[in-house]
Amino acid sequence: MKRTLQTLVIGASMAVGVSAIASNPAQAGSLTNAIITGNDYIKYAVNGTNTYEAPGADLATILTGDSSSPTGNVELFASSEKSSLSPASNATNSQRLVALKNFFNYNQVTTLSGEINGKQISLSSLTATDWFGASGVQSVTGATTTTLLNSAINGLYNSSNLATQWFNATLSTYGLTANQTLFNTFLLAGGFQRFSDPNISYVNQNDTTGEIKIGLAGHYDAAALLGLPSNPLKPLQVSELVKVSYNGGPDQILSSYQASASGLVSNDGTKSHNGNYEVTIQGIPVPTPGPTSVPEPSVVLGMLGVAGIVATQRKLKKVSG
């Protein structure tokens, strides 16, 4: 009976020791020391299934979610859809041209920045220069007559700029063919402004792989933003664009054509924030401690066995005594 008890206790001691040296699951880092540069932003918090404007909300709270459970978001370049920069749906052609020029003259950038696992990261709104290049912006802002302005607008539709590349790719994704007329219509309706104001909902990193995931709150069906009819059975999913800089590297402009239902909706009547888009960049994995002075498994098990035997013998002596 003593031998049986001794064997069981030794086995249990070894099992505990082996489980103690098992590897830990991958950890996830999140944005820390977050700050916003610029004044053109809105913070949104969550109340039940609604998002609402919350000027006093803590960034550390509203940015701690993930794709399965967003906890709020920050809209950068929040004035993008104001009348001075974006025309109303019933605006005259003259009003549309004025709004376009205002957008092209608007060069303020709103940036959310912080650290993720000790590396600097910043996420920014886009300007007309990001979309059309400096020369394209100059051609529009420098036009002194309607004829020159119309000529400058037509010249914006070319494959050398992000605006044309993104517009063509977006329509192609949904089986549509882009052309000059559609491009100009979208441009003068304020379309590019509406995709320049990303709503950042989270920034998380897989410590093991280094992959950084950035959540973008938006419309689950963005058909209306593209000036296209909506089909509930086939939503047109397009995120806003965000400019990302990581660890001193070059800027990357990211977007997504795939959304998951966020379980939320904005309480301002726009029915936004009901889609969660996710874009990724490759970050630097968190270093793991090196295998310094690690004994062979057989040695570890032997040591555990000896420790278990000694402890068991002491217990048995006490029992027998």
C-alpha positions in Angstrom: 0.0 0.0 0.0 2.9 2.3 0.8 4.5 1.7 -2.6 1.2 2.4 -4.4 0.7 5.7 -2.5 4.3 6.6 -3.1 4.0 6.0 -6.9 0.8 8.1 -7.1 2.3 11.1 -5.2 5.5 11.0 -7.3 3.5 10.9 -10.5 1.5 13.9 -9.4 4.6 15.8 -8.5 6.1 15.2 -11.9 2.9 16.2 -13.7 2.7 19.5 -11.8 6.4 20.2 -12.7 5.9 19.4 -16.4 2.8 21.7 -16.6 4.7 24.5 -15.0 7.3 24.5 -17.8 4.7 24.4 -20.6 4.7 27.3 -23.0 2.3 30.2 -22.5 -0.3 31.2 -25.1 0.4 34.1 -27.5 -0.2 37.5 -25.9 -1.7 40.6 -27.6 -0.4 44.1 -27.3 -2.7 47.2 -27.6 -2.2 50.9 -28.1 -0.7 52.8 -25.1 0.0 56.5 -24.4 -2.5 57.4 -27.1 -2.8 61.1 -28.1 -4.6 63.0 -30.9 -2.8 65.7 -32.8 -5.2 68.3 -34.4 -8.6 69.4 -33.4 -10.7 67.9 -36.1 -12.0 64.7 -34.5 -14.9 63.2 -32.6 -14.7 60.5 -30.0 -17.5 57.9 -29.9 -18.2 55.7 -26.8 -20.7 52.8 -26.6 -23.9 52.6 -24.7 -25.5 49.2 -25.3 -25.7 48.8 -29.0 -25.3 52.5 -29.9 -22.3 54.7 -30.4 -22.6 58.3 -29.3 -20.4 61.4 -29.3 -18.4 61.5 -26.1 -16.0 64.4 -26.0 -14.7 63.4 -22.5 -14.3 59.7 -23.2 -11.0 58.1 -22.4 -9.0 57.0 -25.4 -7.7 54.0 -23.5 -11.3 52.8 -23.0 -12.8 53.4 -26.4 -9.8 51.8 -28.2 -9.5 48.6 -26.2 -11.9 46.4 -28.2 -11.4 44.0 -31.1 -13.2 42.7 -34.2 -15.7 40.7 -32.0 -16.4 43.5 -29.6 -15.5 47.2 -30.5 -15.8 49.6 -27.6 -16.0 52.9 -29.5 -14.0 54.8 -32.1 -12.3 58.0 -32.9 -13.2 59.8 -36.2 -10.3 61.7 -37.7 -11.0 64.7 -40.0 -14.6 64.8 -38.6 -15.4 68.0 -40.6 -15.1 66.1 -43.9 -18.8 66.0 -44.5 -19.6 69.6 -43.4 -21.1 71.8 -46.1 -18.0 73.9 -46.6 -16.0 70.8 -47.6 -18.7 68.5 -48.9 -21.7 69.5 -51.0 -25.3 68.7 -50.1 -27.1 66.2 -52.3 -29.1 68.9 -53.9 -26.2 71.3 -54.4 -25.8 73.2 -57.6 -22.8 72.6 -59.8 -21.3 75.9 -58.7 -21.7 74.9 -55.0 -20.0 71.5 -55.8 -17.1 73.3 -57.4 -16.7 75.6 -54.4 -16.7 72.6 -52.0 -14.2 70.8 -54.1 -11.8 73.7 -54.0 -12.3 74.0 -50.3 -11.3 70.4 -49.9 -8.3 70.8 -52.1 -7.2 73.8 -50.0 -7.7 71.9 -46.7 -4.3 70.6 -45.6 -4.9 69.9 -41.9 -4.2 66.3 -40.8 -5.6 64.7 -37.7 -3.5 62.0 -36.2 -4.0 59.3 -33.6 -0.6 58.2 -32.3 0.8 56.1 -29.5 3.0 53.1 -28.8 2.3 49.4 -29.4 4.8 47.1 -27.6 7.2 50.0 -27.3 7.1 51.0 -31.0 5.7 54.2 -32.3 2.6 54.1 -34.5 0.5 56.8 -36.0 -2.8 56.7 -37.9 -3.9 59.7 -39.9 -6.7 61.1 -42.0 -6.1 61.8 -45.7 -5.9 65.1 -47.6 -6.4 65.9 -51.3 -2.7 65.7 -51.8 -2.8 62.0 -50.6 -5.5 61.3 -53.2 -4.4 63.4 -56.2 -0.8 64.4 -55.6 0.6 67.9 -55.2 0.5 68.7 -58.9 -3.2 67.6 -59.1 -4.1 69.8 -56.2 -2.3 72.7 -57.6 -4.0 72.4 -61.0 -7.4 72.7 -59.3 -6.6 75.4 -56.7 -4.8 77.4 -59.3 -7.5 77.4 -61.9 -8.8 80.9 -62.4 -11.6 80.3 -64.8 -14.4 77.7 -65.1 -12.8 76.4 -68.3 -9.5 75.9 -66.6 -11.1 74.3 -63.6 -13.1 71.8 -65.7 -9.9 70.9 -67.5 -8.1 70.4 -64.2 -10.9 68.2 -62.9 -10.8 66.0 -66.0 -7.0 65.7 -65.6 -7.4 64.1 -62.2 -8.7 60.9 -63.6 -5.4 59.2 -64.4 -3.7 56.1 -63.1 -0.8 57.9 -61.5 -2.8 58.9 -58.4 -4.3 57.1 -55.5 -7.8 58.5 -56.3 -8.1 56.8 -59.7 -6.4 53.6 -58.6 -8.8 53.3 -55.6 -11.9 54.3 -57.5 -11.2 51.8 -60.3 -10.4 49.0 -57.9 -13.5 49.7 -55.8 -15.9 49.5 -58.8 -14.1 46.5 -60.2 -14.5 44.7 -56.9 -18.2 44.8 -57.4 -18.3 44.1 -61.1 -18.6 47.7 -62.3 -16.5 49.5 -64.8 -15.1 52.9 -64.0 -14.9 55.8 -66.4 -14.3 59.5 -66.5 -18.0 60.4 -66.1 -18.5 58.2 -63.1 -15.2 59.5 -61.6 -16.2 63.2 -62.0 -19.7 62.6 -60.6 -18.2 60.9 -57.5 -15.6 63.6 -57.2 -18.0 66.5 -57.4 -20.4 64.8 -55.0 -17.8 64.9 -52.3 -17.0 61.2 -52.5 -13.3 61.4 -51.7 -13.9 63.6 -48.7 -16.2 60.9 -47.2 -13.5 58.2 -47.5 -10.8 60.4 -46.0 -12.1 60.4 -42.4 -11.3 57.0 -40.8 -13.0 56.0 -37.6 -10.3 54.1 -35.6 -11.9 51.5 -33.3 -8.8 49.5 -32.1 -5.1 48.9 -32.6 -3.9 45.4 -31.5 -0.8 43.4 -32.0 -0.1 39.7 -31.9 3.1 39.6 -29.8 4.3 36.3 -31.4 3.8 37.1 -35.1 4.1 40.8 -34.9 0.9 41.4 -37.0 -0.9 44.6 -36.1 -4.7 44.8 -36.6 -6.4 48.1 -37.0 -10.2 48.3 -36.7 -12.1 50.8 -38.9 -15.7 51.5 -37.9 -17.9 52.2 -40.9 -21.0 51.3 -42.9 -21.7 47.6 -43.3 -23.2 48.6 -46.7 -21.5 51.6 -48.2 -23.5 51.7 -51.4 -25.0 55.0 -50.6 -21.6 56.6 -50.0 -20.6 55.4 -53.5 -23.8 56.8 -55.0 -25.0 53.4 -55.9 -28.3 51.6 -55.1 -28.3 49.3 -52.1 -29.0 45.6 -52.2 -29.5 44.1 -48.8 -28.7 40.7 -50.1 -25.3 41.9 -51.5 -23.9 44.8 -49.5 -21.2 46.9 -51.0 -18.5 46.9 -48.4 -15.8 49.6 -48.6 -13.9 51.1 -45.7 -12.6 54.6 -45.3 -8.9 54.9 -45.9 -6.3 55.4 -43.2 -2.6 56.5 -43.4 -0.4 54.4 -41.1 3.2 55.0 -40.1 5.0 52.4 -37.9 8.3 52.5 -36.1 9.7 55.3 -38.4 8.9 53.4 -41.6 7.2 54.8 -44.7 3.5 55.7 -44.7 1.1 53.1 -45.8 -2.4 53.9 -47.0 -4.8 51.1 -46.1 -8.4 50.1 -46.8 -10.6 47.1 -46.8 -13.5 45.6 -48.8 -14.7 43.2 -46.2 -16.8 44.0 -43.1 -18.2 42.1 -40.2 -21.3 43.1 -38.3 -20.1 45.2 -35.3 -23.3 44.8 -33.3 -23.3 48.6 -33.0 -24.9 51.5 -34.8 -24.4 55.3 -34.4 -27.2 57.1 -32.7 -27.0 60.2 -35.1 -29.3 58.8 -37.8 -26.5 58.0 -40.3 -26.7 54.3 -39.5 -22.9 54.2 -39.4 -20.5 52.1 -37.3 -22.5 49.0 -37.9 -19.7 47.5 -39.9 -16.2 46.6 -38.6 -13.4 46.6 -41.2 -10.0 45.4 -40.3 -6.6 46.3 -42.0 -3.3 44.9 -41.0 0.4 45.7 -41.2 3.4 43.7 -40.2 4.9 44.8 -37.0 8.0 43.7 -35.0 7.3 40.6 -32.8 8.0 40.9 -29.1 11.4 39.3 -28.4 11.2 36.1 -26.3 13.8 35.2 -23.7 16.6 33.1 -25.1 17.1 29.4 -24.1 19.9 30.2 -21.6 21.0 27.4 -19.3 18.0 25.2 -20.1 18.6 21.6 -19.0 17.7 18.6 -21.1 14.2 17.3 -20.7 15.5 14.1 -19.2 17.4 16.0 -16.6 14.4 18.2 -15.7 12.2 15.1 -15.3 14.9 13.4 -13.2 15.2 16.4 -10.9 11.4 16.6 -10.6 11.3 12.8 -9.8 14.0 13.2 -7.1 12.2 16.1 -5.6 8.9 14.2 -5.7 10.5 11.1 -4.1 12.1 13.2 -1.3 8.9 15.0 -0.5 6.9 11.8 -0.6 9.4 9.9 1.7 9.1 12.7 4.2 5.3 12.6 4.1 5.3 8.8 4.5 7.7 8.9 7.4 5.4 11.4 9.1 2.5 9.2 8.5 4.2 6.0 9.7 5.6 7.9 12.7 
